[in-house]
């Protein structure tokens, strides 16, 4: 195992064992959570939807109107958590991409001062 890999064992202790029905309901919620996140990644992860990410009111309105929550039969608290979790991932990935591009531009010796107008950002 590489030295940068960290293994962690997580144990859940309950006073009473979780019933099979409750466990199945939790697994169903987790599956629906994953479906919502994948839907958000697929629909809003591209560059065409970059303007919708900020300030961030457009996408929740569109998602509410999409009836995806009703189709999945998912509680709204988990639906919105999954949606905002995916949106946060998309925003952070775009921020990392912007930083990498600016770093590359600033280190490019072949650009003129006008072309390298982003210096200092």
N, C-alpha and C positions, 0 to 999 in steps of 0.2 A: 504494500500500500504506500503511495507517495506521501512524503512528510507533510504536504499542505492539505491533505485530506483529513477531516475531523469526523470521527464517527461518534454518534450520540444515541444512547438508548433512552427512549421516552416511555415511561410507564404511567398508566392512568389507574389510580386507586379510587374505587367507589365504595361507599358504604354497602350498597346493594348492587348485585350484578345487573348490567343493562340487559333488558329483555330483548329477545330476537326481533320483536316488532319495532321497538325503539331503535335498535341498531339498523334495521332495514330502512326506517324513516331517515335516520342520519345519513346513511349511505346514498339514499335517494336525493337528499338535499345537496350533498357533496357533488353528486353527478350533475344535478341541475346548475349548481354554482359554476362548475367547469364548463358547461354548455354556454352559460351567459358570458363568461370570460372569453371563450373562443369566438363567440358571435361578435363581441365588442372588438377583439383583436382583428378579426377578419374584416369587419365593416369600417372601422374607424382608424386602423393602424397605418393606412397609406398616407402619402403626401397630400392627396386631394382633400383630405379631411383635417389637415393641420389647423386651418382657421377655426374649426369647430372645437378644438381642444381648449382654447383659451377664450373667454374666461371659464367656459365649461358648463354653461347653462343649456346649450343647444342639444347636446347629446342626451342628457337625461330626459329632456322633453320628447325627443324622438324615440327614445327607448320606451318611455311610458306609453306613447301612442302606438308602438309596434305590436302590442298585445302578446309579446313573448312571455311575459310573466304569467298571464292567464293561461297560455298554451301549456306552459310547464307546470302550472298549479303550484308555483313556488311562493313562499311567504315573502312579502315585500321587503322585509329587513334584509334577507339574504340576497334578494335580487339586486337591491341597490348597493349592498356591500360588494358583490361580485363585479358590478358595473364600475364602481369607483376604484376598486382594486385594479381592474384592467386599464382604466384610464390613467391611473397613476403610473403604471408600468409603461404605457405608451409615451406619456409626457417625459418620463425620466430617460427613456431610450432616445427621444428626439433631442433632449438636452445633452446627452452624451455624444450624439452625432454632431450637433452644432459645435461643441467644444473640440471635437477631433478635427473638424473642418477648419475652424479658426486656428488651431494649433498648426495644422499643415500649411495654411496660408501664411502665417507669421514666420514659419521656418523656410519658406520658399524664397530663395535669393533672386530668382529670375523675374520677380514682379516689380513693377514700377510703384512709386508712392501712391499714385492714383488707383492702381489696381489693388494695392494693399491697403485700402482705406479702412479695413477693420482692425488695424493695429491698435492695441491697447484695450480691446474688449475682452 
